[in-house]
Amino acid sequence: MPGPLPVLTPENEFFWTCGQDGVLRVQQCTTCLALRHPPGPVCPRCASDEHEATPVSGRGTVVGFTVNCHQWLPSMPPPYVIAIVALDEDDAVRLTTNVVNCPAADVRVGMRVRVTFEQHDDVWLPLFSPIAEADRHLPPEPDIRADVRSRPTHRKFEDDVVISGVGASPIGRRLLVDPLSLTITACRNAVYDAGLTLADIDGLSTYPGDQHYSSGHSEGGVTPVEEALRIQPTWVNGASDTPGQAGAVIAAMLAVAAGLCRHVLCFRTVWESTAAARGQLSHPIERAEGVVAAYRYPFGAMSAANWIAPFASNYFARYGGTREVLGRIAMSTRAYAALNPEAIYTDPMSLDDYMNARLISTPLGLYDCDVPCDGAIAFVVSAADVANDLRAPVRVEAVGTQILERLSWDQSTLSHEPQVFGPSAHLWTRTTARHEDIDIAMLYDGFTFNCLSWLEALGFCELGQGSEFIGDGSAIALGGRLPVNTHGGQLSAGRTHGFGGLREAVTQLRGEAAGRQVADAELAVVTTGGGVPSSAMLLRR
């Protein structure tokens, strides 16, 4: 049985029912003849809104895949293969699907496949089977970083703001604490840390707003926090469509620089562990809606692990290397976590421990995945002209927020985590600092491969050279060339969705990271986002 079937709509029904006659169809612009997937209302190439469902050969090439080894769904026992297949008619048009009719161990990047349909209710799922043809080489990926926009003005809003305060609640597994209580604790601590009072706060900003409360990814947004604190802000913000999770902090900076506020309280709360313990995450999904769910869930791609892993397989097929480089990242963050009294997992980890851990979604294993936790982190963003009156402000050197890729899990970049190249390239256009100036890096590590992707996209090494850069792990360890995720990262300290890395950067630049302090740290790079629109940020002591 498949995963949750898609909701059929007038726009997508042709795709999900084309198996009735055994002919795969995708959307084609009738003006410029460009193919596109998933279906959309307008052609991004010529802007025409004229299109039709057109037959294609149903033949393609596996350009990324993962063998899922974890039981996400009762209806789909592992192992099974989730693959990204590029169609012969246009290798930029890809389907997330399952490869069937062959052993999972035989699936590889470059394998030639042909569509076969499987009917479930009113849906015909396009699956793919191997065909007896020679493997195809991966097509080269263009270097999209050259498309970055130049600065529109010499003025930088970053010069007008500082991060003045940082605070956190207790962070741990299954705290069984009301998430709003965690939020208020972190917010009070951040305000106190800045040397301010709640009466000074005139703005509130959060990610992801009132969405995702039931799944443990929000305390409910601005509304319950304002109801609890009653600060009567002049500006509020809460949304998930931002440049990464730190988009809430960047929005606060913009509001302060524009003169809407003087001191904005930014907060992020997760309580996924408690939500899971309460059984809130176990509700069955009847039908999948939206682009992400509808085109992935039917094939059992239920987790971000299943979405990220095919990029890792493409990376290793394209550049060479093995899981060892991912293991070195996991080991490094665990070693840092041992120095952080707040970290969740602190036991030593060897390379054998990493390699022998159970697989989740190849090549990602247990220690490649971040740790769900409960906790809240808050910041105060203040106007720079009051910096001298604050306890220990950290300055903002630059931010990077541009989107250069399609906002897609399978239709754009395949060799790295999506949405790392745009923010990275944009960041360097807004500063005179260069790679050799950076003292520490807090790189978003929902998975080890995310961290590797950011390292290369930011330009600390050439694409595909991450293994050489990291080596035995000493380059990213304390005292190394570029200490990375010195609090233990999300892999060992806990999944605080990027806010933990930002907090650690502030702590390091203040010289307050006892036991793991990077000597004379002056400039830190921080990235957030994991496939959503992402962001990069440079902070200065």
Buried (B, 14 or more C-beta within 10 A) or exposed (E): EBBBBBBBEEEBBBBBBBBEEEBBBBBBBEBEEBBBBBBBEEBEEEEEEEBEBBEBEBBBBBBBBBBBBBEBBEEBEBBBBBBBBBBBBBBBBBBBBBBBEBEBEEBEBEBBBBBBBBEEEEBBBBBBEBEEEEEBEBEEBEEBBEEBEEEEEEEBBBEBBBBBBBBBBEBBBBBEBEBBBBBBBBBBBBBBBBBBEBEBBBBBBBBBBBBBBEBBBBBBBBBBBBEBBEBEBEBBBBBBEBBBBBBBBBBBBBBBBEEBBBBBBBBBBBBBBBBBBBEBBEEEEEBBBEBBBBBBBBBBBBBBBBBBBBBBBBBBBBBEBEBBBBBBBBBBBBBBBBBBEBBBBBEEBEBEBBEEBEBBBBBBBBBBBBBBBBBBBBBBBBBBEBBEEBEBBBBBBBBBBBBBBBBBBBBBBBBBBBBBBBBBBBBBEBBEBEEEBBBBBBBBBBBBBBBBBBBBBBBBBEBBBBBEBBEEBEBBBBEBBBBBBBBBBBBBBBBBBBBBBBBBBBBBBBBEBEEBBBEEBBBBBBBBBBBBBBBBBBBBB
